[in-house]
Amino acid sequence: MPMKRSLSRHERRPAAAILFAAAVVAMSFAGSTARGEETVRQVLPGAPAAEPPQQLTREKAPDQSEIERFCSNIADAARDRRYALQAEEMKQLQAGIDQRMKALEEKRAEYETWLKRREVFLARAEDGVVQIYAGMKPDAAAERLAIVNADLAAAILMKLDSRKASVILNEMDQTAAATLTGIMASAARRVDPS
């Protein structure tokens, strides 16, 4: 272990004086801040005299007339900003409404197309053809309708009397009857087909 050198008596004196001066300054500073008005004593000889501390002045609170003047000065700018924000919000709402109206217009066009298809479908089966199938025996009508286009056969069955149509469907093959029933059910539906 290295040995430490001890300080001589002459070397210790300046170090002790510096420590003592620092302690006195620190205590006087702590005492002045605790009591408020006391001044710090000058410890070093020959130093200039300490200047008195500057007094802090409090700014007085703005009176009511200054506040009213400030508010009246910014009122127009605040109103303009509020109007600009409202105008921007209204533009966004208008864009949303326009988008929804476009979607509704597309849906309306889709429904009109579906309705026209249904009307064309029902118009295929003219009354004369319907009367012919109405006069046929159910088993013969079932055999002929199974060969005909499925849309036309379903249209004819829809225009027939329900009792006659049910007997003809009863005489048909299960697959053909199921296909025709599905077509007739989708054509008679009053709601959106999708």
PyMOL commands that set and color helices and strands:
alter all, ss='L'
color gray80, all
select helices_A, chain A and resi 9-35+64-124+127-135+138-147+150-159+162-171+174-188
alter helices_A, ss='H'
color red, helices_A
deselect
rebuild
show_as cartoon
